[in-house]
Amino acid sequence: MEKIDALREAVKKSLLEWKEFLTPRIEPEDQKLEPKIVFDDENNSYLLLFSGWKGNQRIHSLLIHIEITGNKIWIQEDNTEEGVAADLEKNGVAKNDIVLGFQPPNLRPFTEYAPI
């Protein structure tokens, strides 16, 4: 259970850092749009999304979706330019504990992360 707890903390820290990075960059005219984080420890599922209004348009957009399965962090969605995997590494997660779940299984062995 120790490893799962460490992975959870690294994921949470990374998502909080992303939220802190994004919040001041929201344009003044978009102030009704905000980044939101969802931590679900029971199901080991973690999200960062934008929710709110941009003018008259409703926005509900997923930026990052991470799950912890089988003692590995699965990045299911990553709509960042830099990539959340690098942030997880900075927060102490080994590359072999990160799976790029958004990549097709046949391409994962060619990444620098876990090929599962």
N, CA and C atoms as a LAMMPS dump frame, in Angstrom:
ITEM: TIMESTEP
0
ITEM: NUMBER OF ATOMS
348
ITEM: BOX BOUNDS ff ff ff
-5.0000000000000000e+02 5.0000000000000000e+02
-5.0000000000000000e+02 5.0000000000000000e+02
-5.0000000000000000e+02 5.0000000000000000e+02
ITEM: ATOMS id mol type element x y z
1 1 1 N 0.82 -1.198 0
2 1 2 C 0 0 0
3 1 3 C 0.862 1.259 0
4 2 1 N 2.091 1.119 0.471
5 2 2 C 2.99 2.267 0.533
6 2 3 C 3.245 2.863 -0.852
7 3 1 N 3.447 1.993 -1.848
8 3 2 C 3.726 2.478 -3.192
9 3 3 C 2.517 3.224 -3.752
10 4 1 N 1.324 2.671 -3.56
11 4 2 C 0.098 3.337 -4.052
12 4 3 C -0.033 4.712 -3.417
13 5 1 N 0.226 4.799 -2.128
14 5 2 C 0.136 6.103 -1.442
15 5 3 C 1.14 7.1 -2.02
16 6 1 N 2.346 6.641 -2.308
17 6 2 C 3.356 7.527 -2.895
18 6 3 C 2.941 7.971 -4.297
19 7 1 N 2.381 7.054 -5.079
20 7 2 C 1.915 7.412 -6.42
21 7 3 C 0.767 8.419 -6.347
22 8 1 N -0.162 8.188 -5.423
23 8 2 C -1.282 9.13 -5.246
24 8 3 C -0.774 10.528 -4.919
25 9 1 N 0.166 10.606 -4.006
26 9 2 C 0.687 11.912 -3.606
27 9 3 C 1.392 12.61 -4.767
28 10 1 N 2.139 11.863 -5.569
29 10 2 C 2.817 12.462 -6.723
30 10 3 C 1.802 12.973 -7.743
31 11 1 N 0.743 12.208 -7.977
32 11 2 C -0.299 12.627 -8.917
33 11 3 C -0.98 13.894 -8.411
34 12 1 N -1.365 13.895 -7.151
35 12 2 C -2.047 15.059 -6.574
36 12 3 C -1.16 16.299 -6.628
37 13 1 N 0.109 16.128 -6.279
38 13 2 C 1.029 17.261 -6.307
39 13 3 C 1.16 17.812 -7.727
40 14 1 N 1.286 16.928 -8.708
41 14 2 C 1.409 17.369 -10.095
42 14 3 C 0.163 18.122 -10.559
43 15 1 N -1.019 17.604 -10.236
44 15 2 C -2.252 18.275 -10.662
45 15 3 C -2.428 19.62 -9.967
46 16 1 N -2.071 19.69 -8.696
47 16 2 C -2.145 20.975 -7.992
48 16 3 C -1.179 21.992 -8.605
49 17 1 N 0.009 21.545 -8.982
50 17 2 C 0.969 22.432 -9.638
51 17 3 C 0.418 22.934 -10.973
52 18 1 N -0.232 22.052 -11.73
53 18 2 C -0.835 22.467 -12.992
54 18 3 C -1.93 23.502 -12.762
55 19 1 N -2.753 23.271 -11.749
56 19 2 C -3.835 24.223 -11.462
57 19 3 C -3.243 25.584 -11.083
58 20 1 N -2.22 25.589 -10.246
59 20 2 C -1.569 26.847 -9.851
60 20 3 C -0.95 27.553 -11.051
61 21 1 N -0.421 26.782 -11.986
62 21 2 C 0.172 27.355 -13.189
63 21 3 C -0.896 27.97 -14.099
64 22 1 N -2.016 27.292 -14.24
65 22 2 C -3.053 27.727 -15.181
66 22 3 C -3.914 28.88 -14.673
67 23 1 N -4.206 28.892 -13.385
68 23 2 C -5.163 29.869 -12.845
69 23 3 C -4.813 31.311 -13.186
70 24 1 N -3.596 31.784 -12.98
71 24 2 C -3.314 33.197 -13.296
72 24 3 C -3.254 33.487 -14.801
73 25 1 N -3.259 32.452 -15.619
74 25 2 C -3.161 32.644 -17.064
75 25 3 C -4.522 32.723 -17.75
76 26 1 N -5.59 32.638 -16.984
77 26 2 C -6.927 32.767 -17.56
78 26 3 C -7.154 34.235 -17.887
79 27 1 N -7.535 34.493 -19.107
80 27 2 C -7.749 35.866 -19.574
81 27 3 C -8.852 36.546 -18.766
82 28 1 N -8.748 37.853 -18.539
83 28 2 C -9.758 38.574 -17.751
84 28 3 C -11.192 38.367 -18.258
85 29 1 N -11.342 38.309 -19.581
86 29 2 C -12.694 38.122 -20.12
87 29 3 C -13.218 36.701 -19.901
88 30 1 N -12.342 35.783 -19.492
89 30 2 C -12.734 34.392 -19.253
90 30 3 C -12.758 34.042 -17.762
91 31 1 N -12.918 35.026 -16.893
92 31 2 C -12.824 34.788 -15.451
93 31 3 C -13.898 33.841 -14.918
94 32 1 N -14.92 33.561 -15.699
95 32 2 C -15.93 32.596 -15.266
96 32 3 C -15.532 31.176 -15.65
97 33 1 N -14.338 31.031 -16.19
98 33 2 C -13.781 29.735 -16.565
99 33 3 C -12.685 29.401 -15.558
100 34 1 N -12.753 28.225 -14.962
101 34 2 C -11.748 27.896 -13.953
102 34 3 C -11.28 26.454 -14.057
103 35 1 N -9.999 26.229 -13.731
104 35 2 C -9.506 24.855 -13.656
105 35 3 C -10.012 24.201 -12.373
106 36 1 N -10.437 22.963 -12.488
107 36 2 C -10.935 22.214 -11.326
108 36 3 C -10.226 20.869 -11.268
109 37 1 N -9.992 20.418 -10.042
110 37 2 C -9.335 19.13 -9.824
111 37 3 C -10.31 18.195 -9.122
112 38 1 N -10.298 16.932 -9.539
113 38 2 C -11.094 15.902 -8.884
114 38 3 C -10.134 14.808 -8.429
115 39 1 N -10.115 14.557 -7.122
116 39 2 C -9.308 13.477 -6.549
117 39 3 C -10.269 12.384 -6.073
118 40 1 N -10.173 11.19 -6.637
119 40 2 C -11.002 10.059 -6.22
120 40 3 C -10.071 8.937 -5.775
121 41 1 N -9.712 8.956 -4.488
122 41 2 C -8.786 7.951 -3.956
123 41 3 C -9.402 6.556 -3.924
124 42 1 N -10.699 6.471 -3.761
125 42 2 C -11.359 5.153 -3.701
126 42 3 C -11.184 4.396 -5.018
127 43 1 N -11.285 5.114 -6.127
128 43 2 C -11.155 4.492 -7.45
129 43 3 C -9.824 4.819 -8.129
130 44 1 N -8.943 5.532 -7.426
131 44 2 C -7.628 5.911 -7.954
132 44 3 C -7.744 6.603 -9.308
133 45 1 N -8.623 7.582 -9.366
134 45 2 C -8.849 8.334 -10.591
135 45 3 C -8.734 9.828 -10.276
136 46 1 N -7.999 10.557 -11.124
137 46 2 C -7.683 11.955 -10.854
138 46 3 C -7.824 12.77 -12.141
139 47 1 N -8.478 13.923 -12.029
140 47 2 C -8.783 14.748 -13.195
141 47 3 C -8.404 16.2 -12.964
142 48 1 N -8.031 16.857 -14.045
143 48 2 C -7.921 18.309 -14.087
144 48 3 C -8.717 18.736 -15.307
145 49 1 N -9.703 19.602 -15.082
146 49 2 C -10.556 20.031 -16.179
147 49 3 C -10.848 21.507 -16.075
148 50 1 N -11.306 22.073 -17.175
149 50 2 C -11.795 23.444 -17.187
150 50 3 C -13.307 23.374 -17.186
151 51 1 N -13.915 24.221 -16.372
152 51 2 C -15.367 24.27 -16.306
153 51 3 C -15.804 25.711 -16.115
154 52 1 N -16.905 26.069 -16.746
155 52 2 C -17.432 27.417 -16.598
156 52 3 C -17.938 27.96 -17.916
157 53 1 N -17.837 29.264 -18.047
158 53 2 C -18.367 29.952 -19.217
159 53 3 C -17.308 30.807 -19.874
160 54 1 N -17.297 30.789 -21.176
161 54 2 C -16.468 31.679 -21.984
162 54 3 C -17.452 32.446 -22.862
163 55 1 N -17.774 33.661 -22.411
164 55 2 C -18.848 34.402 -23.07
165 55 3 C -20.161 33.674 -22.854
166 56 1 N -20.846 33.375 -23.94
167 56 2 C -22.111 32.638 -23.861
168 56 3 C -21.944 31.142 -24.093
169 57 1 N -20.698 30.68 -24.168
170 57 2 C -20.446 29.277 -24.454
171 57 3 C -20.057 28.516 -23.185
172 58 1 N -20.736 27.42 -22.926
173 58 2 C -20.424 26.553 -21.788
174 58 3 C -19.182 25.74 -22.116
175 59 1 N -18.228 25.732 -21.2
176 59 2 C -16.986 24.966 -21.374
177 59 3 C -16.919 23.908 -20.281
178 60 1 N -16.669 22.693 -20.678
179 60 2 C -16.419 21.587 -19.755
180 60 3 C -15.424 20.687 -20.489
181 61 1 N -14.139 20.91 -20.226
182 61 2 C -13.092 20.313 -21.045
183 61 3 C -12.05 19.612 -20.177
184 62 1 N -11.783 18.372 -20.491
185 62 2 C -10.803 17.577 -19.757
186 62 3 C -9.393 17.916 -20.228
187 63 1 N -8.537 18.277 -19.284
188 63 2 C -7.142 18.564 -19.603
189 63 3 C -6.255 17.349 -19.304
190 64 1 N -6.394 16.792 -18.097
191 64 2 C -5.576 15.649 -17.684
192 64 3 C -6.465 14.631 -16.968
193 65 1 N -6.298 13.351 -17.321
194 65 2 C -6.97 12.259 -16.619
195 65 3 C -5.924 11.195 -16.317
196 66 1 N -5.77 10.887 -15.034
197 66 2 C -4.787 9.906 -14.581
198 66 3 C -5.492 8.872 -13.716
199 67 1 N -5.117 7.61 -13.903
200 67 2 C -5.595 6.525 -13.046
201 67 3 C -4.392 5.746 -12.522
202 68 1 N -4.559 5.163 -11.354
203 68 2 C -3.527 4.275 -10.814
204 68 3 C -4.1 2.87 -10.853
205 69 1 N -3.425 2.013 -11.612
206 69 2 C -3.869 0.633 -11.79
207 69 3 C -2.647 -0.272 -11.753
208 70 1 N -2.725 -1.338 -10.966
209 70 2 C -1.621 -2.295 -10.929
210 70 3 C -0.287 -1.675 -10.564
211 71 1 N -0.277 -0.783 -9.578
212 71 2 C 0.944 -0.114 -9.117
213 71 3 C 1.635 0.72 -10.196
214 72 1 N 0.879 1.152 -11.178
215 72 2 C 1.395 2.031 -12.222
216 72 3 C 0.452 3.223 -12.381
217 73 1 N 1.024 4.353 -12.77
218 73 2 C 0.236 5.533 -13.096
219 73 3 C -0.072 5.47 -14.586
220 74 1 N -1.347 5.439 -14.906
221 74 2 C -1.796 5.43 -16.296
222 74 3 C -2.281 6.822 -16.654
223 75 1 N -1.594 7.468 -17.573
224 75 2 C -2.044 8.769 -18.069
225 75 3 C -3.025 8.477 -19.206
226 76 1 N -4.307 8.651 -18.918
227 76 2 C -5.351 8.315 -19.885
228 76 3 C -5.608 9.456 -20.874
229 77 1 N -5.39 10.678 -20.418
230 77 2 C -5.581 11.859 -21.276
231 77 3 C -4.584 12.911 -20.835
232 78 1 N -3.925 13.528 -21.799
233 78 2 C -2.973 14.594 -21.494
234 78 3 C -3.046 15.62 -22.61
235 79 1 N -3.762 16.696 -22.365
236 79 2 C -3.918 17.759 -23.351
237 79 3 C -3.044 18.959 -23.017
238 80 1 N -1.877 18.702 -22.434
239 80 2 C -0.917 19.758 -22.151
240 80 3 C 0.164 19.727 -23.224
241 81 1 N 0.814 20.842 -23.433
242 81 2 C 1.906 20.881 -24.41
243 81 3 C 3.158 20.192 -23.859
244 82 1 N 3.425 20.395 -22.577
245 82 2 C 4.658 19.885 -21.977
246 82 3 C 4.584 18.407 -21.62
247 83 1 N 3.422 17.924 -21.282
248 83 2 C 3.259 16.534 -20.874
249 83 3 C 3.338 16.37 -19.373
250 84 1 N 2.319 15.771 -18.804
251 84 2 C 2.251 15.592 -17.357
252 84 3 C 3.233 14.522 -16.877
253 85 1 N 3.656 13.622 -17.755
254 85 2 C 4.61 12.576 -17.353
255 85 3 C 5.898 13.183 -16.806
256 86 1 N 6.383 14.239 -17.426
257 86 2 C 7.611 14.888 -16.957
258 86 3 C 7.422 15.469 -15.56
259 87 1 N 6.227 15.99 -15.282
260 87 2 C 5.951 16.522 -13.941
261 87 3 C 5.903 15.406 -12.912
262 88 1 N 5.344 14.277 -13.288
263 88 2 C 5.311 13.133 -12.371
264 88 3 C 6.732 12.679 -12.048
265 89 1 N 7.588 12.668 -13.05
266 89 2 C 8.997 12.316 -12.816
267 89 3 C 9.641 13.292 -11.839
268 90 1 N 9.394 14.598 -12.029
269 90 2 C 9.951 15.607 -11.119
270 90 3 C 9.457 15.393 -9.693
271 91 1 N 8.272 14.783 -9.564
272 91 2 C 7.708 14.526 -8.241
273 91 3 C 8.028 13.118 -7.74
274 92 1 N 9.063 12.504 -8.316
275 92 2 C 9.599 11.262 -7.768
276 92 3 C 9.099 9.965 -8.368
277 93 1 N 8.328 10.006 -9.434
278 93 2 C 7.816 8.776 -10.043
279 93 3 C 8.804 8.299 -11.104
280 94 1 N 9.161 7.03 -11.032
281 94 2 C 10.082 6.444 -12.011
282 94 3 C 9.369 6.267 -13.356
283 95 1 N 10.128 6.381 -14.44
284 95 2 C 9.547 6.229 -15.778
285 95 3 C 8.85 4.883 -15.958
286 96 1 N 9.409 3.83 -15.356
287 96 2 C 8.799 2.511 -15.517
288 96 3 C 7.518 2.339 -14.688
289 97 1 N 7.139 3.363 -13.919
290 97 2 C 5.868 3.352 -13.187
291 97 3 C 4.816 4.231 -13.865
292 98 1 N 5.143 4.736 -15.059
293 98 2 C 4.224 5.597 -15.806
294 98 3 C 3.881 4.917 -17.127
295 99 1 N 2.588 4.804 -17.406
296 99 2 C 2.108 4.235 -18.666
297 99 3 C 1.378 5.335 -19.423
298 100 1 N 1.728 5.521 -20.682
299 100 2 C 1.019 6.479 -21.519
300 100 3 C -0.207 5.771 -22.106
301 101 1 N -1.265 5.727 -21.312
302 101 2 C -2.473 4.993 -21.689
303 101 3 C -3.158 5.541 -22.916
304 102 1 N -2.892 6.787 -23.266
305 102 2 C -3.503 7.388 -24.45
306 102 3 C -2.803 6.945 -25.735
307 103 1 N -1.641 6.3 -25.594
308 103 2 C -0.922 5.774 -26.754
309 103 3 C -1.444 4.37 -27.075
310 104 1 N -1.529 4.01 -28.342
311 104 2 C -1.922 2.638 -28.687
312 104 3 C -0.938 1.639 -28.08
313 105 1 N -1.427 0.478 -27.623
314 105 2 C -0.547 -0.508 -26.978
315 105 3 C 0.667 -0.904 -27.821
316 106 1 N 0.509 -0.954 -29.136
317 106 2 C 1.64 -1.371 -29.974
318 106 3 C 2.728 -0.296 -30.078
319 107 1 N 2.412 0.948 -29.693
320 107 2 C 3.411 2.022 -29.74
321 107 3 C 4.085 2.277 -28.383
322 108 1 N 3.475 1.806 -27.308
323 108 2 C 4.023 2.071 -25.971
324 108 3 C 5.45 1.563 -25.777
325 109 1 N 5.829 0.405 -26.348
326 109 2 C 7.215 -0.043 -26.167
327 109 3 C 8.256 0.923 -26.752
328 110 1 N 7.828 1.815 -27.636
329 110 2 C 8.759 2.743 -28.276
330 110 3 C 8.854 4.077 -27.533
331 111 1 N 8.107 4.202 -26.426
332 111 2 C 8.21 5.404 -25.599
333 111 3 C 9.24 5.128 -24.521
334 112 1 N 9.585 6.15 -23.765
335 112 2 C 10.547 5.958 -22.678
336 112 3 C 9.875 5.547 -21.372
337 113 1 N 8.574 5.215 -21.456
338 113 2 C 7.796 4.873 -20.267
339 113 3 C 7.391 3.394 -20.323
340 114 1 N 6.693 2.928 -19.287
341 114 2 C 6.327 1.527 -19.175
342 114 3 C 5.526 1.075 -20.407
343 115 1 N 5.887 -0.07 -20.98
344 115 2 C 5.246 -0.518 -22.232
345 115 3 C 3.941 -1.291 -22.051
346 116 1 N 3.457 -1.436 -20.854
347 116 2 C 2.27 -2.267 -20.587
348 116 3 C 1.147 -1.916 -21.519
